[in-house]
Amino acid sequence: NRGGLSRKWVMQAAGESLRRLGTDYIDVYYLHKEDHDTPLAETVRAIFESALDAILILDDARRYVDANPAACTLFGLDHERLLGCRLDEFVEPELVPVLDERWRVFLERGTGKGELQILRRDGTWRDVELTSRANFLPGRHLSILRDITDQKVAEEALQASEERFYIAFSAKPADVTHVCTD
């Protein structure tokens, strides 16, 4: 029986797709057919566990009640240590005083998006894009975090390079020589 939406086959198909595409990232995972032999909860759990973005579920007190392996890697904690921690423990100290108000607004609006820095247990900071849905189940809130630290470093390096280029070529444009090697 090759196929279906059991955990085994979802994990195997995702791995094969990554290898075939030559990437380490899947943006969209589409289930092409129903599988009446596999409970939907098993399929959803397999997708949760295989997602490369960090997926976290928080309660009303901002405590993590579930996290996928990507979230554990991002935070630098194993699953058991991450569960029960509060969001407050991982944000910039300046954000803590306004977190209650931001959480209230998030719950009122029902969704949230933005960028945030999180503190890993090893003391390093990671930049993340955050997409959240309040009360996807009563009292349960979904957050998906994508680590954009490397992207931001690359953007800053590119900007610095462009600034150096601008300075070099705007100061003395007459001194710029074009060499053609044809």
C-alpha positions in Angstrom: 0.0 0.0 0.0 2.0 3.0 -1.3 0.0 6.1 -0.7 -2.7 7.5 1.4 -2.5 10.2 4.0 -1.1 8.3 6.9 1.8 9.9 8.9 4.2 7.5 7.2 3.2 8.4 3.7 2.9 12.1 4.3 6.4 12.2 5.8 7.8 10.1 3.0 6.1 12.1 0.2 7.3 15.4 1.7 10.9 14.1 1.9 10.7 12.8 -1.7 9.4 16.2 -2.9 12.2 18.0 -1.2 14.8 15.8 -2.8 13.2 15.9 -6.2 12.9 19.7 -6.1 16.5 20.1 -4.7 15.3 22.3 -1.9 14.8 22.2 1.8 11.5 24.1 1.8 7.9 23.4 0.8 5.7 26.5 0.8 2.4 24.6 0.1 1.6 21.0 0.8 -1.6 20.1 -1.0 -3.5 16.9 -0.3 -4.9 15.8 -3.6 -7.4 13.3 -2.4 -9.3 12.2 0.6 -8.1 9.0 2.4 -11.0 7.5 4.2 -8.7 4.8 5.8 -6.6 7.4 7.6 -8.0 9.6 10.4 -7.7 13.3 9.5 -6.0 13.9 12.9 -3.1 11.6 11.8 -2.7 13.5 8.5 -2.8 16.9 10.2 -0.3 15.8 12.8 2.1 14.6 10.2 1.9 17.9 8.4 2.4 19.7 11.7 5.5 17.6 12.5 7.0 17.9 9.0 6.6 21.6 8.5 9.8 23.5 8.2 8.3 26.7 9.7 7.9 26.8 13.4 4.3 26.1 14.4 3.3 26.8 18.0 0.0 26.6 19.9 -0.5 28.9 22.8 -3.1 29.1 25.5 -4.8 32.3 26.8 -1.9 32.8 29.3 0.6 32.9 26.4 2.0 29.5 27.4 3.1 27.1 24.7 0.9 24.0 24.8 2.3 22.4 21.6 5.2 23.0 19.2 6.5 21.2 16.1 10.1 20.1 15.7 10.9 23.2 13.7 9.8 25.4 16.6 12.0 23.4 19.0 15.0 23.9 16.7 14.2 27.7 16.4 14.0 28.2 20.2 16.9 25.8 20.9 14.8 23.7 23.3 13.5 20.2 23.2 9.7 19.7 23.1 9.2 19.0 26.8 11.2 22.1 27.8 9.4 24.4 25.4 6.0 23.4 26.5 4.8 25.4 29.5 7.1 28.3 28.7 5.5 31.7 28.1 6.0 33.8 25.0 7.2 36.6 27.3 10.4 34.6 28.0 11.6 34.8 24.4 10.9 38.5 23.4 13.0 41.6 23.7 12.9 43.0 27.3 11.5 46.3 26.0 8.5 44.5 24.6 7.5 42.8 27.9 5.8 45.9 29.4 3.5 46.3 26.3 2.9 42.6 25.7 -0.4 42.4 27.7 -1.9 45.2 25.5 -0.6 43.7 22.3 -2.0 40.3 23.2 -5.4 41.9 24.0 -5.4 43.6 20.6 -4.4 40.3 18.9 -7.2 38.4 20.6 -9.7 41.2 19.7 -8.6 41.3 16.0 -8.3 37.6 15.6 -5.1 37.7 13.6 -1.6 39.1 13.7 1.3 39.5 11.3 4.7 41.1 11.6 8.3 40.7 12.5 9.8 39.9 15.9 13.1 39.0 17.5 13.1 35.9 19.7 15.7 35.0 22.2 17.0 31.4 22.0 18.0 29.6 25.1 21.7 29.8 24.0 21.4 33.6 24.2 21.3 34.3 20.5 18.6 36.4 18.8 16.7 35.3 15.7 14.6 37.5 13.5 11.3 35.9 12.6 8.2 36.6 10.5 5.1 35.9 12.6 1.6 35.0 11.4 -0.9 34.2 14.1 -4.6 33.3 14.4 -6.4 33.7 17.7 -8.9 31.1 19.0 -8.5 28.7 16.1 -9.9 26.5 18.8 -11.5 28.0 21.9 -8.6 29.3 24.1 -6.0 28.1 21.6 -3.9 30.4 19.5 -1.8 29.4 16.4 1.5 31.1 15.6 3.7 30.3 12.6 7.2 31.6 12.7 9.6 31.8 9.8 13.3 32.4 10.6 14.4 35.3 8.4 17.7 36.0 10.2 19.9 34.9 7.3 17.7 36.8 4.9 18.0 40.0 6.9 21.8 39.6 7.2 22.0 39.2 3.4 19.8 42.3 2.9 22.0 44.4 5.2 25.2 43.2 3.4 23.6 44.1 0.0 22.6 47.5 1.3 26.1 48.2 2.6 27.6 47.1 -0.7 25.2 49.4 -2.6 26.1 52.3 -0.3 29.9 51.7 -0.9 29.3 51.4 -4.6 27.4 54.7 -4.6 30.0 56.5 -2.6 32.8 55.1 -4.8 31.2 56.1 -8.0 29.6 59.4 -7.1 32.6 61.0 -5.5 34.7 61.1 -8.7 32.8 59.8 -11.7 35.6 60.9 -14.1 38.0 58.5 -12.4 35.9 55.5 -13.2 37.3 53.4 -16.1 35.4 50.8 -18.0 37.5 47.9 -19.2 36.1 45.6 -21.9 37.8 42.2 -22.2 36.3 41.2 -25.6 
